[in-house]
Amino acid sequence: MSKYKLEYIWLDGKKPVPELRSKTTIKSFDKTPALADLPLWGFDGSSTMQAEGKSSDCILKPVACYADGARKDALLVLCEVMNPDGSAHPSNIRATVADDADFWAGFEQEYFLYKEGRPLGFPEKGYPGPQGPYYCGVGYKYVGSIARQIVEEHLELCLHAGINHEGINAEVAKGQWEFQIFGKGAKKAADDLWMARYLLMRLCEKHQVDVEWHCKPIKGDWNGSGMHTNFSTHHIREVGGKEYTEALMAAFKKNREDHIAAYGPDNHLRLTGKHETASIHEFTYGLSDRGASVRLPVNFIRNGYKGYFEDRRPNSEADPYQIVARILKTIAEVPVK
């Protein structure tokens, strides 16, 4: 039998958005274990804002596993948090999400890399040159060297893990980057996004760099960080139509406040109507419009009002489980003829 390193990873009880926690156990198996082979485990919930000290045991239930490219004979084990009686813990948002395989989602995760309290590439005092050349930039003066190394290593770790990572690029502000994750199924897309975040944060430990997920870490004339969410159902992809599109967008408008509540904290700092955003106080949609709340891709109307939608309001710190749950709820309000 071989010994395997199993990194159990879960979301804590921090509000409004949870943070990642993890710990390692060593188990012996005849071969690489499958998800069904992985045992339940436990942790001290009083240290993660998920229990009181007088009754602190919480249970970790494996729900997805990934190959760990940073360790030999190792797996990354994504877990749901359960109560000792087997019921879902109140902080366990994943358990409330319907795993609809018909729903496809793609997340465009933006973030900043920080060192010594400022984005990589920012001078010790003041600011670098204005935005413009950094987006998809090439060359040390635009993207530096450590950042490029980190995002390339992160890409390889995600691909090794089996995450459906779809690409990377430098973003509009200096020190800002993006990666894209796609999944078929609401839980699959969100699972992979959380695991990709975990891998990035763990990788950055080695480089003594922090990941800043906040949606507006630099005040002033600098882009904030979003997590544009592209989504579709079979009906949206294959049937669509102008009438259905208008009805769906009307439902999104009606539920604007509920969507904003699920789309990450401090979004009022980012959704100002500037820097490629719509105002947080209104709902708009438009063809190829990056200043709208929801963008219709350039060929959406030409293809018969079908394809996918891009909700540009979710921010970089948002919980993907909450995002997909809210989108699914709104879609369910619109009848399919």
C-alpha positions in Angstrom: 0.0 0.0 0.0 1.1 3.6 -0.7 0.7 6.6 1.5 -1.2 9.5 0.0 -1.3 13.1 1.1 -4.9 14.3 1.2 -5.4 18.0 1.5 -9.0 18.6 2.8 -10.2 22.1 1.7 -13.3 23.8 2.9 -15.0 27.2 3.2 -15.2 28.8 6.7 -18.0 30.8 8.3 -16.7 34.3 7.5 -19.4 36.7 6.2 -20.4 38.0 3.7 -17.9 35.9 1.8 -16.2 32.8 3.2 -12.5 32.1 3.1 -10.6 29.0 2.3 -9.2 26.6 5.0 -7.3 23.4 4.6 -5.4 20.7 6.4 -3.6 17.5 5.5 -4.2 13.9 6.4 -2.1 10.8 5.4 -3.9 7.7 4.4 -2.8 4.4 2.8 -4.4 3.0 -0.3 -3.6 0.2 -2.8 -4.1 2.7 -5.7 -4.9 6.3 -6.2 -8.2 6.8 -4.3 -11.4 7.9 -5.9 -13.8 10.3 -4.3 -15.9 7.4 -2.9 -12.8 6.1 -1.1 -12.2 9.3 0.9 -13.3 9.3 4.5 -15.2 11.9 6.4 -13.0 14.1 8.6 -13.5 16.8 11.2 -12.2 20.1 12.4 -12.6 22.7 15.2 -15.5 24.9 14.0 -14.9 27.3 16.9 -11.7 28.4 15.2 -13.4 29.0 11.8 -16.6 31.0 12.9 -18.7 27.8 12.4 -19.3 26.6 16.0 -19.0 27.5 19.6 -16.3 26.1 21.8 -18.7 24.1 24.0 -19.8 22.1 20.9 -17.1 22.7 18.3 -16.9 19.6 16.1 -17.8 20.0 12.4 -17.6 17.4 9.8 -15.8 17.5 6.4 -17.6 15.6 3.6 -15.5 15.1 0.4 -17.5 16.3 -2.6 -14.8 16.6 -5.3 -11.1 15.7 -5.6 -8.3 16.9 -7.8 -4.7 15.9 -8.6 -2.2 17.9 -6.6 0.7 18.9 -8.9 2.7 20.4 -6.1 3.0 17.1 -4.2 3.9 13.5 -4.9 1.1 11.0 -4.3 -1.4 13.7 -3.3 -5.0 14.8 -3.8 -6.8 18.0 -3.2 -10.1 17.2 -1.6 -12.9 19.8 -1.7 -15.3 19.4 1.1 -18.7 20.5 2.3 -19.1 21.4 6.0 -21.7 19.2 7.8 -23.1 19.1 11.3 -22.3 16.1 13.4 -25.8 14.7 12.7 -25.1 14.7 9.0 -27.2 17.8 8.0 -25.6 20.6 6.1 -24.0 23.3 8.2 -25.7 26.8 7.9 -22.5 28.1 6.2 -22.7 25.3 3.6 -24.1 27.3 0.6 -23.0 24.6 -1.9 -25.6 22.2 -0.4 -28.3 24.6 -1.4 -27.3 24.8 -5.1 -29.2 22.6 -7.5 -26.6 20.7 -9.5 -28.3 21.4 -12.9 -26.1 19.9 -15.6 -28.1 21.9 -18.2 -26.6 25.1 -16.7 -23.2 26.1 -18.0 -21.1 28.8 -16.3 -17.8 30.5 -17.1 -16.1 32.8 -14.5 -13.7 35.5 -15.4 -11.8 35.8 -12.2 -9.8 39.1 -11.8 -7.5 39.8 -8.9 -4.4 41.8 -7.9 -1.1 40.4 -6.8 0.2 42.3 -3.8 3.6 42.6 -2.1 4.5 44.8 0.9 1.1 46.4 0.9 0.8 47.5 -2.8 0.2 45.9 -6.2 3.2 44.4 -7.9 4.8 47.0 -10.1 3.6 50.0 -8.0 6.4 52.2 -6.7 6.9 52.5 -2.9 5.3 55.9 -3.1 2.8 57.2 -5.6 1.6 55.4 -8.7 2.9 53.9 -11.9 1.9 55.3 -15.3 -1.8 55.5 -16.0 -3.8 52.6 -17.3 -3.6 51.7 -21.0 -0.6 49.6 -21.7 -1.0 47.0 -19.0 -4.1 45.2 -20.4 -2.7 42.0 -22.1 0.6 43.8 -21.8 4.0 42.2 -22.7 7.3 43.2 -21.3 8.9 43.8 -17.9 7.9 47.4 -17.6 4.2 46.5 -18.0 3.8 43.1 -16.3 7.1 42.5 -14.4 8.6 39.1 -14.0 7.3 37.5 -10.8 3.7 38.0 -11.9 4.1 36.3 -15.2 5.9 33.4 -13.4 3.1 33.1 -10.9 0.2 33.0 -13.4 2.1 30.5 -15.6 2.7 28.2 -12.7 -0.9 28.6 -11.6 -2.1 27.6 -15.1 -0.1 24.4 -15.0 -1.3 23.5 -11.5 -4.9 24.0 -12.6 -4.5 21.9 -15.7 -2.8 19.2 -13.8 -5.7 19.2 -11.3 -8.2 18.6 -14.1 -9.8 22.1 -13.7 -11.3 23.4 -16.9 -9.0 26.5 -16.9 -9.6 28.4 -20.2 -7.0 31.2 -20.2 -5.0 34.0 -18.5 -4.3 37.6 -19.3 -2.9 40.7 -17.7 -5.7 43.1 -16.8 -6.3 46.9 -17.1 -4.6 48.0 -13.9 -0.9 47.3 -13.2 -0.5 44.2 -11.0 -4.0 43.0 -12.0 -4.6 39.7 -13.7 -7.4 37.4 -14.8 -8.0 33.7 -15.3 -11.1 32.0 -16.7 -12.8 28.9 -15.4 -15.6 27.1 -17.3 -17.9 24.3 -16.1 -20.9 22.3 -17.2 -23.2 22.2 -14.2 -23.6 24.8 -11.5 -21.7 23.0 -8.8 -18.9 21.9 -11.1 -18.2 25.5 -12.3 -18.2 26.9 -8.7 -16.1 23.9 -7.4 -13.4 24.5 -9.9 -13.4 28.2 -9.3 -12.9 27.8 -5.6 -10.1 25.2 -6.2 -8.4 27.5 -8.7 -8.4 30.3 -6.0 -7.0 27.8 -3.5 -4.2 26.8 -5.9 -3.3 30.5 -6.6 -3.1 31.4 -2.9 -1.0 28.4 -2.0 1.3 29.0 -4.9 1.8 32.7 -3.9 3.0 31.6 -0.4 6.2 30.4 -2.2 6.7 33.7 -3.9 5.9 35.7 -0.7 3.1 37.5 -2.6 -0.5 37.9 -1.5 -3.6 37.6 -3.7 -6.0 40.6 -3.3 -9.5 39.5 -4.1 -11.2 42.8 -3.0 -13.2 44.4 -5.8 -11.7 47.9 -5.4 -8.4 47.8 -3.6 -7.0 51.0 -5.3 -9.2 54.0 -5.1 -9.3 56.6 -7.8 -8.9 56.2 -11.6 -8.1 52.5 -11.5 -10.1 49.6 -12.6 -11.7 47.5 -9.9 -11.8 43.7 -10.1 -14.8 41.8 -11.3 -15.8 38.2 -11.9 -17.9 38.5 -15.0 -20.1 35.4 -15.1 -21.1 33.9 -18.5 -24.0 31.6 -18.3 -26.5 29.6 -20.4 -29.0 26.8 -20.3 -29.9 24.5 -23.2 -32.9 26.8 -24.0 -30.6 29.9 -24.1 -28.0 28.1 -26.2 -30.3 26.3 -28.7 -33.7 28.0 -28.7 -33.5 31.6 -27.3 -35.5 34.1 -29.2 -36.2 37.8 -28.8 -39.3 37.3 -26.7 -37.6 35.0 -24.3 -34.5 37.2 -24.0 -36.6 40.3 -23.2 -38.6 38.3 -20.6 -35.4 37.0 -19.0 -33.8 40.5 -18.9 -37.0 41.8 -17.3 -36.7 39.2 -14.6 -33.1 40.2 -14.0 -34.2 43.8 -13.7 -36.9 43.0 -11.3 -34.5 41.0 -9.1 -31.7 43.6 -9.4 -31.3 44.1 -5.6 -31.2 40.3 -4.9 -28.5 39.8 -7.5 -26.4 42.6 -6.1 -26.7 41.1 -2.6 -25.2 37.8 -4.0 -22.5 39.4 -6.1 -19.9 40.2 -3.5 -19.2 42.9 -0.9 -18.4 46.5 -1.5 -19.6 46.4 -5.1 -20.8 50.0 -4.8 -17.1 50.9 -4.9 -16.8 49.2 -8.3 -20.2 49.5 -10.0 -20.0 53.2 -10.5 -20.8 53.5 -14.2 -17.1 54.1 -14.9 -14.2 51.7 -15.7 -16.3 49.4 -17.9 -19.2 49.0 -15.3 -22.8 49.9 -15.1 -24.2 51.7 -12.1 -25.1 49.5 -9.1 -28.4 51.4 -8.9 -29.8 50.4 -12.3 -30.1 47.4 -14.6 -29.2 47.6 -18.3 -28.3 45.1 -21.0 -26.9 45.6 -24.5 -25.2 44.0 -27.5 -21.5 44.0 -27.0 -21.8 46.7 -24.3 -19.2 46.4 -21.6 -20.8 49.3 -19.8 -24.1 47.3 -19.3 -25.1 45.2 -16.4 -25.5 42.2 -18.8 -23.7 42.1 -22.1 -25.0 40.2 -25.0 -22.1 38.7 -27.1 -21.5 40.4 -30.5 -23.2 37.7 -32.5 -26.1 37.0 -30.1 -28.8 38.7 -32.1 -27.4 37.6 -35.4 -27.6 34.0 -34.2 -31.3 34.3 -33.4 -31.1 35.7 -29.8 -29.4 32.6 -28.6 -26.0 31.7 -27.1 -25.1 32.9 -23.7 -25.2 36.0 -21.4 -22.4 37.8 -19.6 -23.5 39.2 -16.2 -20.8 41.8 -15.6 -21.9 42.7 -12.0 -20.4 39.9 -9.9 -17.2 41.1 -8.3 -13.8 39.4 -7.8 -14.5 38.4 -4.1 -18.0 37.0 -4.7 -18.9 33.4 -3.7 -19.5 31.5 -7.0 -22.1 29.2 -5.3 -24.2 32.3 -4.4 -23.8 33.7 -7.9 -25.0 30.6 -9.7 -27.8 30.0 -7.2 -29.2 33.5 -7.7 -28.9 33.3 -11.5 -30.7 29.9 -11.6 -33.5 31.3 -9.4 -34.1 34.2 -11.8 -34.0 31.9 -14.8 -36.6 29.7 -13.2 -39.1 32.6 -13.1 -39.2 32.8 -16.9 -41.4 30.1 -18.6 -40.0 28.3 -21.5 -42.5 28.0 -24.4 
